[in-house]
Amino acid sequence: MYSTTRGRTGRRGKLITFHGIANGIPIRALWDPGVPDSIYVSKRVIEAGEFRLSALEPSTCKGGIRLDGAQALSTTVQWEAPDIDLRIQDFAAPLTMTVLDLNEDYDMVLGMPFCETFKPLPDFKAKSLFIAADRSPSGSQFTLYDSEIYHILGAEPEPLTRREIHRLSKKESTTFRCYRLEVRPLPSVSSPLKVNRIQGATI
């Protein structure tokens, strides 16, 4: 689901993505109004946390259209997770989501039901969504900014998971800097440790 490849038209526009928390689990969400019938959450997220599940009548969900025009494989939808506590920047609301086997690029897809409920106004150039006060869960207007472009004030950087490192390693623009910190005991009891040497390497 939602894997993309570079098309023949050259430069590919960036999608609008957010980092947030779902029932205490860090997630990477894609805003995609082209998904007509649901808000999707990955099976990985469900398996990593505590979520209530409701059985659905099994149905087939077709995969997303890739940029090369190919059709992704279909999958069977069987479960729904009600009242997931989703928090993204100033947004916080309980949402019901359909459990789907998404690929490693996204943990959640905010489809048309999200748009119909909150009516976000997108700025495609700035990569942001404005939500007016009358549609906001908190009653106050706010703007959600793409988490991978903007530094969000007050947001602490999350440690990279193995899945996130694997995803980033596939991008040509990614540079990893690895550091090894060595410590050795000091003879002084009051200062038992000191930094001996920091070694760095760029990958």
C-alpha positions in Angstrom: 0.0 0.0 0.0 1.1 3.5 -0.9 4.6 2.6 -2.3 5.7 5.0 -4.9 8.3 5.1 -7.6 9.7 8.0 -9.6 7.6 8.7 -12.7 8.7 9.9 -16.1 7.8 13.5 -15.4 11.0 14.1 -13.4 10.7 15.9 -10.1 8.2 14.4 -7.6 6.2 16.7 -5.3 6.4 16.0 -1.6 3.3 14.6 0.1 2.1 16.1 3.4 3.1 14.0 6.4 2.9 14.4 10.1 4.6 12.7 13.1 2.3 12.2 16.1 1.1 9.8 18.8 -1.7 7.2 18.7 -2.6 5.7 22.0 1.0 6.5 23.2 2.6 4.9 20.1 4.7 7.2 17.8 3.3 7.3 14.3 4.0 8.8 10.8 0.8 9.8 9.1 0.1 10.6 5.5 -2.7 13.1 4.7 -4.4 11.7 1.6 -7.9 13.0 0.7 -7.8 10.6 -2.3 -8.6 7.7 0.1 -12.4 7.8 0.0 -13.8 5.6 2.6 -11.7 5.4 5.8 -8.9 6.5 8.1 -6.3 3.7 8.1 -3.9 2.6 10.8 -1.2 0.1 10.3 -1.3 -3.4 11.8 2.2 -2.7 13.2 0.9 0.1 15.4 -2.0 -2.0 16.7 0.4 -4.8 17.5 2.8 -2.4 19.3 0.2 -0.9 21.7 -3.1 -1.4 23.5 -6.1 -0.9 21.2 -9.7 -2.0 21.2 -10.7 -3.9 18.1 -14.1 -4.5 16.6 -14.6 -7.2 13.9 -15.8 -6.0 10.5 -17.4 -8.0 7.8 -14.4 -9.0 5.7 -14.1 -6.8 2.6 -11.4 -6.2 -0.1 -9.4 -3.0 -0.1 -7.6 -2.1 -3.3 -4.1 -0.8 -3.0 -3.0 2.8 -3.8 -2.1 3.8 -7.4 1.6 4.2 -7.7 3.2 7.0 -9.6 4.3 4.6 -12.4 0.6 3.8 -13.0 0.7 0.3 -11.7 -2.0 -1.0 -9.3 -0.8 -2.1 -5.9 -2.1 -5.5 -4.6 -5.5 -5.6 -2.8 -5.8 -6.7 0.8 -8.6 -7.9 3.1 -10.0 -5.6 5.7 -11.3 -7.3 8.9 -10.8 -5.1 11.9 -11.7 -1.6 13.1 -10.0 0.2 16.0 -12.5 2.7 17.7 -11.6 5.8 19.7 -7.9 5.9 19.0 -6.4 8.9 20.9 -4.6 10.7 18.0 -2.4 13.6 18.8 -0.6 15.6 16.1 0.8 19.0 17.2 -2.3 21.0 18.3 -4.7 18.3 17.1 -6.1 15.9 19.6 -9.2 13.8 19.1 -10.5 10.2 19.4 -10.8 8.7 15.9 -12.1 5.3 14.6 -9.7 3.8 12.1 -9.7 0.7 9.9 -6.8 -1.6 10.5 -4.8 -2.2 7.3 -1.4 -3.8 6.4 0.3 -0.6 5.3 3.9 -0.7 4.0 6.8 0.7 6.1 6.5 4.3 4.8 3.4 5.2 6.8 1.7 4.1 10.0 -1.6 6.0 9.3 -3.4 7.4 6.4 -5.8 10.3 7.0 -8.4 9.9 4.2 -11.6 11.6 3.2 -13.5 10.9 6.5 -10.9 13.0 8.2 -11.4 15.8 5.7 -15.2 15.6 6.0 -15.1 15.9 9.8 -12.4 18.6 10.3 -12.5 20.3 6.8 -8.7 21.1 6.8 -7.6 23.8 4.3 -4.4 22.7 2.6 -1.5 24.9 1.5 0.2 22.6 -0.9 3.2 24.8 -1.3 3.8 25.3 2.4 2.8 21.7 3.2 0.4 22.6 5.9 -3.3 22.1 6.9 -5.4 24.9 8.5 -8.3 23.8 10.7 -10.9 26.5 11.6 -12.2 26.9 15.1 -15.7 25.6 14.3 -14.2 22.3 13.0 -11.4 22.0 15.6 -11.6 19.4 18.4 -10.4 22.0 20.9 -12.6 24.9 19.6 -9.5 26.9 18.6 -8.1 27.3 15.1 -4.7 26.0 14.3 -2.4 25.0 11.5 -0.7 21.6 11.2 2.7 21.7 9.6 4.6 18.9 7.8 6.7 17.4 10.5 9.6 16.6 8.1 9.9 20.2 6.9 9.3 22.4 9.9 10.7 22.4 13.4 7.6 22.2 15.7 8.1 24.4 18.8 7.9 22.3 22.0 8.3 19.0 20.2 11.1 16.8 21.3 12.8 14.8 18.6 11.9 11.2 18.7 14.6 8.5 18.6 14.8 6.8 15.3 13.3 3.3 15.2 14.9 0.6 13.1 12.0 0.9 10.7 12.5 4.7 10.3 16.2 4.2 9.7 15.5 1.6 7.0 13.0 4.0 5.4 15.5 6.9 5.4 18.3 4.7 4.1 16.4 4.3 0.8 16.5 8.0 0.2 19.5 9.3 -1.8 19.5 12.6 0.2 19.9 10.9 3.6 23.2 11.2 5.4 23.8 9.3 8.6 26.4 10.4 11.2 27.4 7.7 13.7 29.1 8.4 17.0 30.7 6.2 19.5 31.2 7.6 23.0 33.9 6.0 25.2 34.1 6.5 29.0 36.8 5.4 31.5 36.8 5.6 35.3 38.6 8.4 37.0 40.7 7.9 40.2 38.6 10.5 42.0 35.6 9.0 43.8 33.6 12.2 43.4 33.9 12.1 39.6 33.7 8.5 38.6 33.4 8.9 34.8 34.9 11.2 32.2 34.6 11.4 28.4 37.7 9.9 26.9 37.1 10.2 23.2 34.3 10.7 20.7 34.7 9.1 17.4 32.5 10.1 14.5 31.8 8.7 11.1 29.6 9.7 8.2 27.7 7.1 6.2 
